[in-house]
Amino acid sequence: MQTIEQIYTAEVEEKKSTFLAYLCPMSTFESLHVKLKNDHPKAAHIVWAKRFYNEFRQVVENNSDDGEPKGTSGPPVLNVMRGVELIEAGLLIVRYFGGIKLGTGGLVRAYGSSAKEVIAHAKLIPFLFKEILTCKTDYPLVPRFEHYTTTQNITVVKREFESDGVVWEIEVSEEEKEQFLLFAHTFERDGFKRL
């Protein structure tokens, strides 16, 4: 599985119709959809597809033809995403009608090629499941744990400073979790504990 970390765009023209494709991380999908509706009020359609994991680590897929003939736009975009095993991502395509009807086959090709074009411009990275690990350290350990999380590129989601120490929430893959716990285990007598 692969994913992305930022928004990518591409433009495809087909028989005078313009297709503006946007590939985005799932976290920005809803806000980008709203923004595109506001930015392109004269667009004929905003077709979309998305693939993400639910809390049970099952792949959820959704798509919308947004008024295009049924099955001619959303499903082809979703199929392209499936083809490159793209996950935790959404793809939106804004269509400006150019006056020439494309027909169902033409629409399938145009939406499919728009999706392929934006994915070709994207930097795809391997997808890793991450989880939040919560732990607590006494204050003298804070510099060591700051140094570790910084040098190992571990995302610190939250730090709460309490009277008796610091509560950390870090986002880690399975491998990062193992390495972190190996590191942290040596400080258990000095005030490290997993919550």
C-alpha positions in Angstrom: 0.0 0.0 0.0 1.1 3.6 -0.7 0.0 7.0 0.4 0.8 10.7 0.1 1.7 13.5 2.5 0.6 16.6 0.5 -1.9 17.8 -2.1 -1.0 17.3 -5.8 -2.7 18.7 -8.9 -2.8 18.1 -12.6 -4.8 19.3 -15.6 -6.1 17.3 -18.5 -8.0 18.6 -21.5 -10.3 16.3 -23.5 -12.4 17.7 -26.5 -12.5 21.2 -25.0 -13.5 19.9 -21.5 -11.0 20.7 -18.8 -10.4 18.2 -16.0 -8.6 19.6 -12.9 -7.4 16.7 -10.7 -6.5 17.0 -7.0 -5.0 14.2 -5.0 -5.0 14.8 -1.3 -4.3 13.0 2.0 -7.5 11.8 3.7 -7.1 14.3 6.5 -7.6 17.2 4.0 -10.3 15.6 1.8 -13.4 17.2 3.3 -12.0 20.7 3.5 -10.5 20.5 0.0 -13.9 19.3 -1.4 -15.6 22.4 0.2 -12.9 24.7 -1.1 -13.2 23.3 -4.7 -17.0 23.8 -4.6 -16.4 27.5 -3.5 -13.5 28.1 -5.9 -15.2 26.6 -9.0 -18.9 27.5 -8.9 -19.2 27.3 -12.7 -17.7 23.8 -12.9 -20.1 21.2 -14.3 -19.1 18.4 -11.9 -16.7 17.7 -9.0 -16.2 13.9 -9.1 -14.4 12.1 -6.3 -13.1 8.8 -5.0 -11.5 8.0 -1.7 -9.8 5.0 0.0 -9.0 4.8 3.7 -8.8 2.4 6.7 -11.5 2.3 9.3 -10.8 1.7 13.0 -10.8 -2.1 12.3 -8.1 -1.8 9.7 -10.5 -2.6 6.9 -10.3 -0.7 3.6 -13.2 1.6 3.0 -13.9 2.9 -0.5 -16.3 5.5 -1.7 -16.9 7.5 -4.9 -19.3 10.0 -6.5 -20.2 10.6 -10.1 -21.6 14.0 -9.1 -24.3 14.1 -11.8 -22.2 12.5 -14.6 -23.8 9.4 -16.1 -23.8 6.6 -13.5 -20.5 4.7 -13.3 -18.6 6.9 -15.8 -16.5 9.0 -13.5 -16.3 8.0 -9.8 -15.6 4.3 -10.4 -12.9 4.8 -13.0 -11.1 7.2 -10.6 -11.4 4.6 -7.8 -10.1 1.9 -10.0 -7.0 3.9 -10.8 -6.4 4.4 -7.0 -6.8 0.7 -6.5 -4.4 -0.1 -9.3 -1.5 1.8 -7.5 -2.7 0.6 -4.1 -3.3 4.1 -2.9 -4.7 4.3 0.6 -5.6 7.1 3.1 -6.1 9.4 0.1 -8.8 11.1 -1.8 -8.9 12.2 -5.5 -11.2 15.0 -6.7 -11.7 16.0 -10.3 -13.3 19.3 -11.2 -14.8 19.3 -14.8 -15.5 22.3 -16.9 -17.7 21.3 -19.8 -16.3 22.3 -23.2 -19.5 22.0 -25.2 -18.7 18.6 -26.8 -20.3 15.5 -25.3 -17.7 12.8 -24.6 -20.1 9.8 -24.4 -19.8 7.2 -21.7 -16.6 5.7 -23.0 -15.1 9.1 -23.4 -16.0 10.1 -19.8 -14.5 6.8 -18.4 -11.2 7.5 -20.3 -11.1 11.2 -19.5 -11.6 10.7 -15.7 -9.3 7.7 -15.6 -6.5 9.5 -17.4 -7.0 12.6 -15.2 -6.6 10.3 -12.1 -3.5 8.7 -13.6 -2.0 12.1 -14.5 -2.2 13.5 -11.0 -0.9 10.3 -9.5 2.1 10.3 -11.9 3.0 13.8 -10.5 2.7 12.6 -6.8 5.4 11.4 -4.5 4.0 8.1 -3.3 5.4 6.7 -0.1 4.9 3.3 1.6 1.9 3.3 3.9 2.6 2.2 7.5 0.0 1.7 10.3 0.8 4.0 13.2 -0.5 4.0 16.7 -0.5 6.4 19.6 1.8 5.3 22.5 1.3 7.1 25.8 4.0 7.2 28.5 5.3 9.3 31.3 8.8 10.5 32.3 10.1 12.4 35.3 11.4 15.8 34.4 15.2 14.9 34.4 14.5 12.5 31.5 12.8 15.1 29.2 16.0 16.1 27.4 16.9 12.5 26.6 13.4 11.7 25.3 13.3 15.0 23.3 16.6 14.0 21.7 15.4 10.5 20.9 12.1 11.6 19.3 13.9 14.3 17.3 16.8 12.1 16.0 14.5 9.2 15.2 11.8 11.4 13.5 9.1 10.3 15.8 6.0 12.5 15.9 5.2 13.8 19.3 1.4 14.3 19.2 1.1 15.8 22.6 3.1 16.6 25.7 1.4 17.5 29.0 3.5 19.0 31.8 2.3 17.8 35.2 3.6 18.4 38.7 5.3 15.0 38.8 6.5 14.7 35.2 5.6 14.8 31.5 3.0 12.7 29.8 3.9 12.0 26.2 1.7 10.9 23.3 3.8 9.7 20.3 2.8 8.3 17.0 4.8 5.2 16.0 4.8 2.3 13.6 5.2 -1.2 14.9 9.0 -1.1 14.3 9.3 2.4 15.8 7.4 1.2 18.9 9.7 -1.7 19.4 12.8 0.5 19.1 11.4 3.2 21.4 10.4 0.7 24.1 14.0 -0.8 23.9 15.4 2.7 24.4 12.9 3.7 27.1 13.1 0.4 29.1 16.6 1.4 30.3 15.1 4.4 32.1 12.4 2.6 34.0 14.3 3.0 37.3 14.8 6.7 36.5 11.1 7.5 36.1 9.9 6.2 32.7 6.6 4.4 32.7 4.2 3.3 29.9 0.6 4.4 30.5 
